[in-house]
Amino acid sequence: MANTLFDALFAKHADNTGLFIDDPIDNQSVTYKAFIEQTGRLANAITAAGLKPGDRLVAQVGKSVNALALYGACVRAGVVYLPLNTAYTDAEVDYFVSDCSASFLVCDPNDADRLNAVADKASAMLMTQSRDGNRGTLPDAAQAESTEFDTVNRSVDDLCALLYTSGTTGRSKGAMLTHGNLLSNTFALTELWEFTKDDILLHALPIFHTHGLFVATNIALLSSARLIFEPKFDLDRIIERLPHATCMMGVPTFYTRLLADVRLDKSLVGNMRLFVSGSAPLLAETHRQFESVTGHTILERYGMTETNMNTSNPYKGDRIAGTVGLPLNGIDLKITDPNTGTTLPNGEIGVIEVRGPNVFKGYWKMPEKTAEELRADGFFITGDLGTIDEHGYVSIVGRNKDLIITGGYNVYPKEIEQVLDDQPGVLESAVIGVPHADFGETVVGILVADGPTMDLEHIKTSVEQSLARFKHPNQLLVVEELPRNTMGKVLKNVLRDRYADLFSDKDS
């Protein structure tokens, strides 16, 4: 038995002296061979610290070559990798570390004093790694280790990674992703999007979620492509790097910001062959404007934490604005009645269900929730509402849950409402997502006052201290009462309709 993911994506590069990562910010040019050697050093370091196959490693670190190598080291050592958004607060990190019973926590040296308590509570070892990946107790330990490592055997059904997601109520859920889940998607997308060793992928996505880590990085590894590694989307730097790339994967925000700059034109992207958008809905108008300005048609696809990618517009063929394309090879997709589960005919709106080798193993330590969302026949109930046209193209028309996707990040209203409801002067709250040209959606908090005094600035400060930045409401509104149905449930669809144009003339 071999290590499925490592053998397919990493091992073949052991003697590859070709360039893998060009990191202009940290002035690093890393060959495939050097990268694989670093996965060996890190694998030796984490196993020397006591990690065993199946143990969970939580990483809340900056985007760097070493952070990517840590992912490879975990794959190599059979350790389950859990990357966290660097914006998460200590309380949020504490939940994830405790819930997955992590054995190891890696964080920035500046956060070590605060997160020591989190590690101690979970009986986890804590090591540090700086934003550039070059300093800290983990890179120091790795530097002293050998590049040789006896890669641990893993099968397609073995757990490779945990990514946390959630519904609009209840606690966050750890989606268990296997070697087979990740590999199936990598092979399907690499073939469909025609990636080769000649490609240079402009990588400005974070590497703590599916899009930047399991889609962009794994495709590059499989195809032997090169990465231009940007720590984030910086407009000036992206415009500087575009002429040197052949592909870019991004969220809709990338494209709206590029379109707002006069430097974007056909000559700037003359070397490009592919622009991909995902993680949030791309407005049809953005799709049309980008094609008009650049001559390139953005390729939109659809995926989620539990499944990786499900559909894609074709590389060769019609890329239809407002759709997320066709199901990938090997993936079954259907639209069902949300109440009965009956399959609906094309053209009717219902819940999207998917089945295939990409679909996750289930939710960590939540068998009841897994049974609710994974049918016995293998179909996963996504909770997204969609439709299929006569040509098989899928369109997302909404969500069966109140999930907000802003700038590619998932935001769950209940979590924010709990913070708002605890504030002095707040009787109750409702959090919704409203359309925003830059972020796809943005968060709005609607408050009902409890008495004459409500300090909005104090409330904003409390939210900022409690939650990651991407969860902060863009605006807080005060109303006399929230709309409800006869059962007393808040009608968030009414609120979304009421405030749908709140940011239509704003650029905030």
N, C-alpha and C positions, 0 to 999 in steps of 0.2 A: 504493500500500500504506500502511496506517495502523499506528499502534502499538496493537495489539489490546487489551491490558489497560488501558492509559492512556485510550484513547478511550472504552472501555465504562464504566469506573468513575470516572475522575478528571476528564476534560476537560469533561464536561457541567456541572461545578460551578464553572467559571471565573468566572461572574458570580453565583453563588448566595450571597446574604448571610445565608442561614439558618444557625443554629448547628449545628456539626458535633461539636465535642468540648467537653464541660464537664469541666474538670480541677480538681476542688475542692482537691486537695492542693497544687497549685502555683498555685491561684487564677487559672486561665486559662479563658477562654471563647473558643473559636476558631471563626470562621465557615468554611464551606466555601471561600469565596473566598480568605480569608487562608491557609488550608491549602494550596490549589493554588498560590498565589503562593510559599509556602515551598518547595514541591517544585521550583519553577523556580529559586529561589536556590540550593538545594542541588545541583540538577543542574548549574548553571553552575559551582559550586564544585568538584565532583568531576571534571568534564570539564576545567576549568582546571588541575587538578592532574595531568592526563594520562590519565584513565580513558577508554577507548574502548568502543564496543559489544562485548559478549561478555566483557569483563574481569570479574573477580570482586572484589566488595567484601565483606569480612567485618566485621560489626558486633557487638561485645560491649559493649552500652550499656544503661543503665537504660530503663525504660518511660517514655516521654514523648511529647508531641505531635511534637517534632522527630525522635524516633526513627521514628515512623510516617511522617513526611514524608520521611525518608531512604529508606524503602522505596519511596515514590512517586517520588522522584527517580531511583532506580535503574531503575524501570520506564520512566520517561520518557527516560532516557539510554541505554537498551538495555544497562545494566550488570546482571550477574547478582548477585542479592542473597543473602547468606548470613548470617542472624542466628544468634548463639550465646547459649546459656544464660549468664547472668552469673555462675553458680556455677562454671563451668569453670575449672580450674587453668591455669597458664601452659603446662604440658606438653601439656594437652589442646588449648588454643588453637593451640599450635605445630603440632600434627598437622594440624588443619583448614586452617590458613593454608598450610602447605607442600603438603598433598595437593591442594588446589584451585588451587595456583599463584596465590594472591591477589595483586592489584596494589595493594590498598588495605586497611588495617586501621583501624577506628575503635574506640577504647576510652575508658574513663573516665580523666580526667586523673590520678587517683590510681594508675592502673595503667601509665601511660605509661613510666616508668623501667624497669619489669620487662619490658614487652612490646616495647620498642624492639629488643631482641635477636631476638625472634620475627620482627618486621617486617624487620630487616636480613638475617636468614638467608634469607628468602623474596624479598628485593629488593622489598619492598612499602613503599609510603608509609604512615606512621602519622599519624593526626590524632586529636584528642580531642573528647569530648563528655560533659558532666557528666550526672549522673542526671536532673536536671530538663530537660536538653536545651538550656539557655540559655547555658552557658559552655563554653569550649574552643576549640581552634583551628579546628574545622570550623564551628560556628555563627558564630564571628567572621568566617571567610572568606565564609560564605554571606550574612551581613548586608551585606557590601559589594557583592554581586552583584545583577544585575537579576532581576526576577521573570519576565521574558520568556525563554523557552527554546524553541529549535526541536526539538520532540519527535522522537526517532529512530524511523524506521519499523521495525516488528517484525511478524512473522506469527504465526499460532497455533502453529506448530512451533518457534519460536525459544525458547531457554532463558530463563526468567525468574528462577528461584531455585534454589538448592541447599540441601537440608536433609539433614543427616547422620543416618543410622540405622545399625543393625548387627544381625547375628545373634549367636548365643551364642559363636561362635568367629570368629577372623579380625579384620581391621581394620575400622573404621567405614567405611560406604559412603555416598557422596554421591548422594542421589536427585535426579535432574534433572527439574525441574518446568517445563513450558512455559506460555506464555501461554494456550494452549488448555486445558490441564489445569485451571488456576486459574479460568478463565472459565466452563467448563462446570459446575463445582461451584457457583460463585457463583449462576449463573442457576437451577440446579435447586433449591438450598436456599432461595433468596429466594422462589421461587414456592411451594414446598411449605410453608414455614413462614409464608407470607403476610405478609412484612415490607413495610411502607410508610413513607412520609415521616413518619407520625404516631408511629412507634415510637421509644422511648428505651431503648437497650440498656445495661444495667449491665455494664461491661466490667472484670472483675477478673482476667482471665487474662493470663499473660505474652504478649509479642508476638514470641517467638523460636521458636515452633513453629506448626503448622498451625491448631490450634483458635483461638488468640487472634488470629493474623495473617490467615490466608487464609480462615477461616470468618467469624469475628465482624466483622473490619474490612471485608473485601470485600463482605459482605452489606450493611453499613451504607452503604458507598459506592454500591452499586447501587440501593438502595432510598431513598437520601437520608434515612436515619434519623439519629438523634442518639446519640452515645456519652457515657455517664458514665464517665470514665476513672479507675479506681482502680489504684494501682501494684501492689497485691496484694490477696489476700483478707484483709481485716481485719474480724472479725465485727461489731464495734461500728459501723464505717463502713458496712458492707453493710446492716445493719439500718436505719441512718439514711437510706440512699439508696433502699432498696427502694420506699418509697411514691411516689418520683418517677420510677420506671422502669416500662416495660411488659414488658420481656424480660430474661432473664439466661441467659448460657451459662456452664456451670461443669463442674468435675470432681466425682466423688462426695464428696470431702472437703468441698466447699462445703455440700452438703446435710446431711451428718451433723453438721457443726458448727452449722448453723442449727437443726437439730432438737434439739440439746442445749441450746438457749437458750429460756427461757420466754417471751421477747418475740415469738417466731415464732407468729403466729396468722393467722386469715383476714383480720382487719382490716389487718394490716401489709402484706399482699400484694393488697389489694383492687384496686389499679390494674394489677396484672400480668396478662398474657394468656399468657405462655409461659416455662417453665423447661426448658432443654436441658441434658442431661448427656452427657459423653463423655470420651474419652482414657483411661478405665479402666472396668472393669466396675462397674455400679451394683447393689448388693445388692437383691434383690427386696423384702426387709424394709424397706430405706430408701425404696424406691418406695412401698410401702403406707403407711408411717408419714407420709411427706410429704403424701400425698393426704388422710389422715385429719386431719392438723393444719391444713392450709391450704386444702383443697378443690381443689388443683391436682395434676394428674397429670404428673409429670416425663416429658419426651420424651427417650428415649434413642436415640442413633444410633451408628454404627460407621464408623470410618475409620482410616487409617494414613498415615504420612509419604509413602509411595510413591503413594498413590491419592487423598489427601484423603478425602472422605466417600463411602462405598459404599451405606449403608442408613440408613433412618430410620423410627422409628415415625411414624404419620401425625399431621398436625396435626388433621385432622378424621377421626375414626375411633378404633378401639380402640388404646390404647397399653398393650401387654401387658408386665407386669413380668417381668424375666428375659430379654426379647428385645431385639434391636436393630432390629426392624422389617423393612421391605420394601426391596428394591433401589430406588435412585433412578431416575428416568426416564433412559433411555439407557444404563443400566448392566446388564450381564448378570452374574449370580452363580450359581455352581453349587458343589456339594459333590462332591469327588472322592476316590477311594481314594488314600491317600498313597504307596502302592507302585506302582500301575499307572497312575494318572491317570484311570481310568475314572470317569465320572459316576455318582454313587450316587443311588438313589431318595430321595424325601422321607422324613424320619424317621430316616435313617441318619447316623451321625457320620463326618465325613471332613474333608479340608482345604478351606477356602474359597478359591475362585478367582474373580477378577473381571475383567471386560473392559469398556472404555468410554473416552470421551474424557477421563476423569479420571485414567487410569492413566499413570504417569510415563514418561519417555522412556528411562530406564535408569539404571545406576549410573555415576557419573563415573569415567572411565578404568578401568572394570572390565567389559570386554565378556564375559568368561567367566561372571562372576557374573550379569550381565544375562541371558545366554542360559539360565542355570540356572533363573531365576525368572520370566522372561517367555517364554511359549510362542510358537511361530511364529504361532498363530492369534490372538494378542493377549491371551490370558488371563494374568493375574498370579497366581502361586502365593503366597498371603499367608502361609502357615505357621500360620495360626490354624485351630483345629479348631472345627467348628460343625455345625449341623443346620438343616434347613428343615422347618417343620411343614406341615400340610395346607392352611393358609391363606396360605402363602408367607412367614411371618415367620421371620426368621433368629435363631438363638440361638448365642452363643459359649460353647463348653463347655471350652475350654482352648487351649493353644498347642502347636504341633508342635515348637516350640523352647523353650528355657528362659528366654525373655525375661520379665523382671519389670516390671510397670507399677505404680509406686507414686506416688500423688498426681498421676497424669497424666503422669509422666515415665518414659521407658524406661530400664531398668537392665539391663545385660548382665553376667551372672555371671562370665564368663571374665575380664573386666577387673579385677574385684574380687579374684578368686581369684589372679590373678598378683601382686597386691600382698600378699595374705595369705601366699602360699606363700614369698615372699621374706623373711618376718619370722623373726628368731631364735626357735628353739624350735618352729617349725611344720613338721611333716612334710608335710602336705597339707591342702587345704581344699576345701569345697564350699559354694557360695552358692546359696540358694534364696529364693523368695518365698512367704510364708505369708499367709493371710487377715488383714486388719486392717480394722476397721469404719470407721476414719477415712480411711485411705489406699488402700483397696481391697486392696492387698498391701503388705507391708513386707519389707525385706531382712534375712535372717538368715545369718550366717556360721558354718559348722560346721568346727571345727578338730580335727586329729589331732596330738597332741604328739610332738615329736621329743626325747625325753629328759624329765627331771623338771622342767625350768624353762620356763615360758611366761609372759611378762609381758603380760597382756591390755590393761593400760592403755597400755603402749608400742605395742602393735599398733594400738589405736584411734587413738592420736596419729599413727602412720604413715599410716593410711588417711585421716585428716582432712587431712593435708598433701599427699596424692597425688591425691585424688579429690574431685569436687564433693559437696556436702553430701547431696544426695538419693541418692547412691550409698552412703553410709555404712551399714553394718549396724546395724539397730536393736538387735540382740543378737548376741553371740558365744558359741557353745556349744562345749564341749570333749568329744569322744567318743573311745573307744578305737580305733574303726575305722569306715570308711565302707562302707555296703552296696554290693556289686558283683554284676554278672552273671558268667556263666561266661567271658566275654571280657575281664573286668577293668574294664568300664565302670561308673562310679559310678551307682547307681540313684537319681536325684534324685526320681523319683516316690515312692519309698519314704520318702525324707526329708521330702518335702512332706506325705505322709500322717501321718508320725510327729509332725510339729510343727504340724499344721494348727490345733490349738487353743491354740497357744502364747500368743496375744494375745486369746483369746476373753473373758477377764475383766479385760483391762487397757485402759487408755486412754492408752498411751504411744506 
